[in-house]
């Protein structure tokens, strides 16, 4: 039994810090981008959805 003894309180705090760090990285990637590329991405997504809707078949 060479298991290392851990303090659960410290481990819980470390897990919370890691989760905050991950969420911060995700938010930085999502909200931290400049306006121009963000608008270009949104316009491309709208164009892609429009093209997809135009190719739908109406089988009524």
Secondary structure as GFF3:
##gff-version 3
##sequence-region A 1 60
A	DSSP	alpha_helix	8	31	.	.	.	ID=ss1
A	DSSP	alpha_helix	35	54	.	.	.	ID=ss2
###
